[in-house]
Amino acid sequence: MVLTVFAGIAEFERELIRERTSSGGEAAKKRGVKFGRPSKLSAEQINLGKRLIDTGQSVREVARVLNCHHATLYRNLKNKHV
């Protein structure tokens, strides 16, 4: 019976921690905090990559120039709508 009570208290405490963590994350997002890994390419590099691709260079060549993987370049071009 004592173990059941301890388990209930532990579950309640875990739920409180989860709520505080989630509300802290929401507050940080409202303040403009960016979560996750920083972008490999800046906006200028993405624009340069798009211009180079438009002039006829392959995506792999442009990715080599920008020192990134070609999948990274594709993803940034798709997401940024440059």
Distance bins in CASP14 RR format, pairs under 12 A and 6 or more apart:
PFRMAT RR
TARGET T0000
AUTHOR 0000-0000-0000
RMODE 2
METHOD distances of the structure
MODEL  1
1 7 0 0 0 0 0 1 0 0 0 0 0
1 8 0 0 0 0 0 1 0 0 0 0 0
2 8 0 0 0 0 0 1 0 0 0 0 0
2 9 0 0 0 0 0 1 0 0 0 0 0
3 9 0 0 0 0 0 1 0 0 0 0 0
3 10 0 0 0 0 0 1 0 0 0 0 0
4 10 0 0 0 0 0 1 0 0 0 0 0
4 11 0 0 0 0 0 1 0 0 0 0 0
5 11 0 0 0 0 0 1 0 0 0 0 0
5 12 0 0 0 0 0 1 0 0 0 0 0
6 12 0 0 0 0 0 1 0 0 0 0 0
6 13 0 0 0 0 0 1 0 0 0 0 0
7 13 0 0 0 0 0 1 0 0 0 0 0
7 14 0 0 0 0 0 1 0 0 0 0 0
8 14 0 0 0 0 1 0 0 0 0 0 0
8 15 0 0 0 0 1 0 0 0 0 0 0
9 15 0 0 0 0 0 1 0 0 0 0 0
9 16 0 0 0 0 0 1 0 0 0 0 0
10 16 0 0 0 0 0 1 0 0 0 0 0
10 17 0 0 0 0 0 1 0 0 0 0 0
11 17 0 0 0 0 0 1 0 0 0 0 0
11 18 0 0 0 0 0 1 0 0 0 0 0
12 18 0 0 0 0 0 1 0 0 0 0 0
12 19 0 0 0 0 0 1 0 0 0 0 0
13 19 0 0 0 0 0 1 0 0 0 0 0
13 20 0 0 0 0 0 1 0 0 0 0 0
14 20 0 0 0 0 0 1 0 0 0 0 0
14 21 0 0 0 0 0 1 0 0 0 0 0
15 21 0 0 0 0 0 1 0 0 0 0 0
15 22 0 0 0 0 0 1 0 0 0 0 0
16 22 0 0 0 0 0 1 0 0 0 0 0
16 23 0 0 0 0 0 1 0 0 0 0 0
17 23 0 0 0 0 0 1 0 0 0 0 0
17 24 0 0 0 0 0 1 0 0 0 0 0
18 24 0 0 0 0 0 1 0 0 0 0 0
18 25 0 0 0 0 0 1 0 0 0 0 0
19 25 0 0 0 0 0 1 0 0 0 0 0
19 26 0 0 0 0 0 1 0 0 0 0 0
20 26 0 0 0 0 0 1 0 0 0 0 0
20 27 0 0 0 0 0 1 0 0 0 0 0
21 27 0 0 0 0 0 1 0 0 0 0 0
21 28 0 0 0 0 0 1 0 0 0 0 0
22 28 0 0 0 0 0 1 0 0 0 0 0
22 29 0 0 0 0 0 1 0 0 0 0 0
23 29 0 0 0 0 0 1 0 0 0 0 0
23 30 0 0 0 0 0 1 0 0 0 0 0
24 30 0 0 0 0 1 0 0 0 0 0 0
24 31 0 0 0 0 1 0 0 0 0 0 0
24 33 0 0 0 0 1 0 0 0 0 0 0
24 35 0 0 0 0 0 1 0 0 0 0 0
25 31 0 0 0 0 1 0 0 0 0 0 0
25 32 0 0 0 0 0 1 0 0 0 0 0
25 33 1 0 0 1 0 0 0 0 0 0 0
25 34 0 0 0 0 0 1 0 0 0 0 0
25 35 1 0 0 1 0 0 0 0 0 0 0
26 32 0 0 0 0 0 1 0 0 0 0 0
26 33 0 0 0 0 0 1 0 0 0 0 0
26 35 0 0 0 0 0 1 0 0 0 0 0
27 33 0 0 0 0 1 0 0 0 0 0 0
28 34 0 0 0 0 1 0 0 0 0 0 0
28 35 1 0 0 1 0 0 0 0 0 0 0
28 36 0 0 0 0 0 1 0 0 0 0 0
29 35 1 0 0 1 0 0 0 0 0 0 0
29 36 0 0 0 0 0 1 0 0 0 0 0
37 72 0 0 0 0 0 1 0 0 0 0 0
39 45 0 0 0 0 1 0 0 0 0 0 0
39 46 0 0 0 0 1 0 0 0 0 0 0
39 68 0 0 0 0 0 1 0 0 0 0 0
39 72 0 0 0 0 1 0 0 0 0 0 0
39 73 0 0 0 0 0 1 0 0 0 0 0
39 75 0 0 0 0 1 0 0 0 0 0 0
39 76 1 0 0 1 0 0 0 0 0 0 0
39 79 0 0 0 0 1 0 0 0 0 0 0
39 80 0 0 0 0 1 0 0 0 0 0 0
40 46 0 0 0 0 0 1 0 0 0 0 0
40 63 0 0 0 0 0 1 0 0 0 0 0
40 66 0 0 0 0 1 0 0 0 0 0 0
40 67 0 0 0 0 1 0 0 0 0 0 0
40 68 1 0 1 0 0 0 0 0 0 0 0
40 69 0 0 0 0 1 0 0 0 0 0 0
40 71 0 0 0 0 0 1 0 0 0 0 0
40 72 1 0 1 0 0 0 0 0 0 0 0
40 73 0 0 0 0 1 0 0 0 0 0 0
40 75 0 0 0 0 1 0 0 0 0 0 0
40 76 1 0 0 1 0 0 0 0 0 0 0
41 47 0 0 0 0 1 0 0 0 0 0 0
41 48 0 0 0 0 1 0 0 0 0 0 0
41 49 0 0 0 0 1 0 0 0 0 0 0
41 50 0 0 0 0 0 1 0 0 0 0 0
41 62 0 0 0 0 0 1 0 0 0 0 0
41 63 0 0 0 0 1 0 0 0 0 0 0
41 65 0 0 0 0 0 1 0 0 0 0 0
41 66 1 0 0 1 0 0 0 0 0 0 0
41 67 0 0 0 0 1 0 0 0 0 0 0
41 68 1 0 0 1 0 0 0 0 0 0 0
41 69 0 0 0 0 0 1 0 0 0 0 0
41 70 0 0 0 0 0 1 0 0 0 0 0
41 71 0 0 0 0 0 1 0 0 0 0 0
41 72 1 0 0 1 0 0 0 0 0 0 0
41 73 1 0 0 1 0 0 0 0 0 0 0
41 74 0 0 0 0 0 1 0 0 0 0 0
41 75 0 0 0 0 1 0 0 0 0 0 0
41 76 1 0 1 0 0 0 0 0 0 0 0
41 77 0 0 0 0 1 0 0 0 0 0 0
41 79 0 0 0 0 0 1 0 0 0 0 0
41 80 0 0 0 0 1 0 0 0 0 0 0
41 82 0 0 0 0 0 1 0 0 0 0 0
42 48 0 0 0 0 1 0 0 0 0 0 0
42 49 0 0 0 0 0 1 0 0 0 0 0
42 66 0 0 0 0 1 0 0 0 0 0 0
42 67 0 0 0 0 0 1 0 0 0 0 0
42 68 0 0 0 0 0 1 0 0 0 0 0
42 76 0 0 0 0 1 0 0 0 0 0 0
42 80 0 0 0 0 0 1 0 0 0 0 0
42 82 0 0 0 0 0 1 0 0 0 0 0
43 49 0 0 0 0 0 1 0 0 0 0 0
43 50 0 0 0 0 0 1 0 0 0 0 0
43 76 0 0 0 0 1 0 0 0 0 0 0
43 77 0 0 0 0 0 1 0 0 0 0 0
43 79 0 0 0 0 0 1 0 0 0 0 0
43 80 1 0 0 1 0 0 0 0 0 0 0
43 81 0 0 0 0 0 1 0 0 0 0 0
43 82 1 0 0 1 0 0 0 0 0 0 0
44 50 0 0 0 0 0 1 0 0 0 0 0
44 51 0 0 0 0 0 1 0 0 0 0 0
44 66 0 0 0 0 0 1 0 0 0 0 0
44 76 0 0 0 0 0 1 0 0 0 0 0
44 80 0 0 0 0 0 1 0 0 0 0 0
44 82 0 0 0 0 0 1 0 0 0 0 0
45 51 0 0 0 0 0 1 0 0 0 0 0
45 52 0 0 0 0 0 1 0 0 0 0 0
45 62 0 0 0 0 1 0 0 0 0 0 0
45 63 0 0 0 0 0 1 0 0 0 0 0
45 65 0 0 0 0 1 0 0 0 0 0 0
45 66 1 0 1 0 0 0 0 0 0 0 0
45 67 0 0 0 0 1 0 0 0 0 0 0
45 68 0 0 0 0 1 0 0 0 0 0 0
45 72 0 0 0 0 0 1 0 0 0 0 0
45 73 0 0 0 0 1 0 0 0 0 0 0
45 76 0 0 0 0 1 0 0 0 0 0 0
45 77 0 0 0 0 0 1 0 0 0 0 0
45 80 0 0 0 0 0 1 0 0 0 0 0
45 82 0 0 0 0 0 1 0 0 0 0 0
46 52 0 0 0 0 0 1 0 0 0 0 0
46 53 0 0 0 0 0 1 0 0 0 0 0
46 62 0 0 0 0 0 1 0 0 0 0 0
46 63 0 0 0 0 0 1 0 0 0 0 0
46 66 0 0 0 0 1 0 0 0 0 0 0
46 68 0 0 0 0 0 1 0 0 0 0 0
46 72 0 0 0 0 0 1 0 0 0 0 0
46 73 0 0 0 0 1 0 0 0 0 0 0
46 74 0 0 0 0 0 1 0 0 0 0 0
46 75 0 0 0 0 0 1 0 0 0 0 0
46 76 1 0 1 0 0 0 0 0 0 0 0
46 77 1 0 0 1 0 0 0 0 0 0 0
46 78 0 0 0 0 0 1 0 0 0 0 0
46 79 0 0 0 0 1 0 0 0 0 0 0
46 80 1 0 1 0 0 0 0 0 0 0 0
46 81 0 0 0 0 0 1 0 0 0 0 0
46 82 1 0 1 0 0 0 0 0 0 0 0
47 53 0 0 0 0 0 1 0 0 0 0 0
47 54 0 0 0 0 0 1 0 0 0 0 0
47 62 0 0 0 0 0 1 0 0 0 0 0
47 66 0 0 0 0 0 1 0 0 0 0 0
47 73 0 0 0 0 0 1 0 0 0 0 0
47 76 0 0 0 0 0 1 0 0 0 0 0
47 77 0 0 0 0 1 0 0 0 0 0 0
47 80 0 0 0 0 1 0 0 0 0 0 0
47 81 0 0 0 0 0 1 0 0 0 0 0
47 82 1 0 1 0 0 0 0 0 0 0 0
48 54 0 0 0 0 0 1 0 0 0 0 0
48 55 0 0 0 0 0 1 0 0 0 0 0
48 57 0 0 0 0 0 1 0 0 0 0 0
48 62 0 0 0 0 1 0 0 0 0 0 0
48 63 0 0 0 0 0 1 0 0 0 0 0
48 65 0 0 0 0 1 0 0 0 0 0 0
48 66 1 0 0 1 0 0 0 0 0 0 0
48 68 0 0 0 0 0 1 0 0 0 0 0
48 73 0 0 0 0 0 1 0 0 0 0 0
48 76 0 0 0 0 0 1 0 0 0 0 0
48 77 0 0 0 0 0 1 0 0 0 0 0
48 82 0 0 0 0 1 0 0 0 0 0 0
49 55 0 0 0 0 1 0 0 0 0 0 0
49 56 0 0 0 0 0 1 0 0 0 0 0
49 57 0 0 0 0 1 0 0 0 0 0 0
49 58 0 0 0 0 0 1 0 0 0 0 0
49 59 0 0 0 0 1 0 0 0 0 0 0
49 60 0 0 0 0 0 1 0 0 0 0 0
49 61 0 0 0 0 0 1 0 0 0 0 0
49 62 1 0 1 0 0 0 0 0 0 0 0
49 63 0 0 0 0 1 0 0 0 0 0 0
49 64 0 0 0 0 0 1 0 0 0 0 0
49 65 1 0 0 1 0 0 0 0 0 0 0
49 66 1 0 0 1 0 0 0 0 0 0 0
49 67 0 0 0 0 0 1 0 0 0 0 0
49 68 0 0 0 0 1 0 0 0 0 0 0
49 70 0 0 0 0 0 1 0 0 0 0 0
49 72 0 0 0 0 0 1 0 0 0 0 0
49 73 1 0 0 1 0 0 0 0 0 0 0
49 74 0 0 0 0 0 1 0 0 0 0 0
49 76 0 0 0 0 1 0 0 0 0 0 0
49 77 1 0 0 1 0 0 0 0 0 0 0
49 80 0 0 0 0 0 1 0 0 0 0 0
49 82 0 0 0 0 1 0 0 0 0 0 0
50 56 0 0 0 0 0 1 0 0 0 0 0
50 57 0 0 0 0 0 1 0 0 0 0 0
50 59 0 0 0 0 0 1 0 0 0 0 0
50 62 0 0 0 0 1 0 0 0 0 0 0
50 66 0 0 0 0 0 1 0 0 0 0 0
50 73 0 0 0 0 1 0 0 0 0 0 0
50 74 0 0 0 0 0 1 0 0 0 0 0
50 76 0 0 0 0 1 0 0 0 0 0 0
50 77 1 0 0 1 0 0 0 0 0 0 0
50 78 0 0 0 0 0 1 0 0 0 0 0
50 80 0 0 0 0 1 0 0 0 0 0 0
50 81 0 0 0 0 0 1 0 0 0 0 0
50 82 1 0 1 0 0 0 0 0 0 0 0
51 57 0 0 0 0 1 0 0 0 0 0 0
51 62 0 0 0 0 1 0 0 0 0 0 0
51 65 0 0 0 0 0 1 0 0 0 0 0
51 66 0 0 0 0 0 1 0 0 0 0 0
51 77 0 0 0 0 0 1 0 0 0 0 0
51 82 0 0 0 0 1 0 0 0 0 0 0
52 58 0 0 0 0 1 0 0 0 0 0 0
52 59 0 0 0 0 1 0 0 0 0 0 0
52 60 0 0 0 0 0 1 0 0 0 0 0
52 61 1 0 0 1 0 0 0 0 0 0 0
52 62 1 0 1 0 0 0 0 0 0 0 0
52 63 0 0 0 0 1 0 0 0 0 0 0
52 64 0 0 0 0 0 1 0 0 0 0 0
52 65 1 0 0 1 0 0 0 0 0 0 0
52 66 0 0 0 0 1 0 0 0 0 0 0
52 73 0 0 0 0 1 0 0 0 0 0 0
52 77 0 0 0 0 0 1 0 0 0 0 0
52 82 0 0 0 0 0 1 0 0 0 0 0
53 59 1 0 0 1 0 0 0 0 0 0 0
53 60 0 0 0 0 0 1 0 0 0 0 0
53 61 0 0 0 0 1 0 0 0 0 0 0
53 62 1 0 1 0 0 0 0 0 0 0 0
53 63 0 0 0 0 1 0 0 0 0 0 0
53 65 0 0 0 0 0 1 0 0 0 0 0
53 66 0 0 0 0 0 1 0 0 0 0 0
53 70 0 0 0 0 0 1 0 0 0 0 0
53 73 0 0 0 0 1 0 0 0 0 0 0
53 74 0 0 0 0 0 1 0 0 0 0 0
53 76 0 0 0 0 0 1 0 0 0 0 0
53 77 1 0 0 1 0 0 0 0 0 0 0
53 82 0 0 0 0 0 1 0 0 0 0 0
54 62 0 0 0 0 0 1 0 0 0 0 0
54 77 0 0 0 0 0 1 0 0 0 0 0
54 82 0 0 0 0 0 1 0 0 0 0 0
55 61 0 0 0 0 0 1 0 0 0 0 0
55 62 0 0 0 0 1 0 0 0 0 0 0
56 62 0 0 0 0 1 0 0 0 0 0 0
57 63 0 0 0 0 1 0 0 0 0 0 0
57 64 0 0 0 0 1 0 0 0 0 0 0
57 65 0 0 0 0 1 0 0 0 0 0 0
57 66 0 0 0 0 0 1 0 0 0 0 0
57 70 0 0 0 0 0 1 0 0 0 0 0
57 73 0 0 0 0 0 1 0 0 0 0 0
58 64 0 0 0 0 1 0 0 0 0 0 0
58 65 0 0 0 0 0 1 0 0 0 0 0
58 70 0 0 0 0 1 0 0 0 0 0 0
58 73 0 0 0 0 0 1 0 0 0 0 0
58 74 0 0 0 0 0 1 0 0 0 0 0
59 65 0 0 0 0 0 1 0 0 0 0 0
59 66 0 0 0 0 0 1 0 0 0 0 0
59 68 0 0 0 0 0 1 0 0 0 0 0
59 69 0 0 0 0 0 1 0 0 0 0 0
59 70 1 0 1 0 0 0 0 0 0 0 0
59 71 0 0 0 0 1 0 0 0 0 0 0
59 72 0 0 0 0 0 1 0 0 0 0 0
59 73 1 0 1 0 0 0 0 0 0 0 0
59 74 1 0 0 1 0 0 0 0 0 0 0
59 75 0 0 0 0 0 1 0 0 0 0 0
59 76 0 0 0 0 0 1 0 0 0 0 0
59 77 0 0 0 0 1 0 0 0 0 0 0
59 78 0 0 0 0 0 1 0 0 0 0 0
60 66 0 0 0 0 0 1 0 0 0 0 0
60 68 0 0 0 0 0 1 0 0 0 0 0
60 69 0 0 0 0 1 0 0 0 0 0 0
60 70 1 0 1 0 0 0 0 0 0 0 0
60 71 0 0 0 0 0 1 0 0 0 0 0
60 72 0 0 0 0 0 1 0 0 0 0 0
60 73 0 0 0 0 1 0 0 0 0 0 0
60 74 0 0 0 0 0 1 0 0 0 0 0
61 70 0 0 0 0 1 0 0 0 0 0 0
61 73 0 0 0 0 0 1 0 0 0 0 0
62 68 0 0 0 0 1 0 0 0 0 0 0
62 69 0 0 0 0 0 1 0 0 0 0 0
62 70 0 0 0 0 1 0 0 0 0 0 0
62 72 0 0 0 0 0 1 0 0 0 0 0
62 73 1 0 0 1 0 0 0 0 0 0 0
62 74 0 0 0 0 0 1 0 0 0 0 0
62 76 0 0 0 0 0 1 0 0 0 0 0
62 77 0 0 0 0 1 0 0 0 0 0 0
63 69 1 0 0 1 0 0 0 0 0 0 0
63 70 1 0 1 0 0 0 0 0 0 0 0
63 71 0 0 0 0 1 0 0 0 0 0 0
63 72 1 0 0 1 0 0 0 0 0 0 0
63 73 1 0 1 0 0 0 0 0 0 0 0
63 74 0 0 0 0 1 0 0 0 0 0 0
63 75 0 0 0 0 0 1 0 0 0 0 0
63 76 0 0 0 0 0 1 0 0 0 0 0
63 77 0 0 0 0 0 1 0 0 0 0 0
64 70 0 0 0 0 1 0 0 0 0 0 0
64 72 0 0 0 0 0 1 0 0 0 0 0
64 73 0 0 0 0 1 0 0 0 0 0 0
65 73 0 0 0 0 1 0 0 0 0 0 0
66 72 0 0 0 0 1 0 0 0 0 0 0
66 73 1 0 0 1 0 0 0 0 0 0 0
66 76 0 0 0 0 1 0 0 0 0 0 0
66 77 0 0 0 0 0 1 0 0 0 0 0
67 73 0 0 0 0 0 1 0 0 0 0 0
68 74 0 0 0 0 0 1 0 0 0 0 0
68 75 0 0 0 0 1 0 0 0 0 0 0
68 76 0 0 0 0 1 0 0 0 0 0 0
68 77 0 0 0 0 0 1 0 0 0 0 0
69 75 0 0 0 0 1 0 0 0 0 0 0
69 76 0 0 0 0 0 1 0 0 0 0 0
70 76 0 0 0 0 0 1 0 0 0 0 0
70 77 0 0 0 0 0 1 0 0 0 0 0
71 77 0 0 0 0 0 1 0 0 0 0 0
71 78 0 0 0 0 0 1 0 0 0 0 0
72 78 0 0 0 0 0 1 0 0 0 0 0
72 79 0 0 0 0 0 1 0 0 0 0 0
72 80 0 0 0 0 0 1 0 0 0 0 0
73 79 0 0 0 0 0 1 0 0 0 0 0
73 80 0 0 0 0 0 1 0 0 0 0 0
73 82 0 0 0 0 0 1 0 0 0 0 0
74 80 0 0 0 0 0 1 0 0 0 0 0
76 82 0 0 0 0 1 0 0 0 0 0 0
END
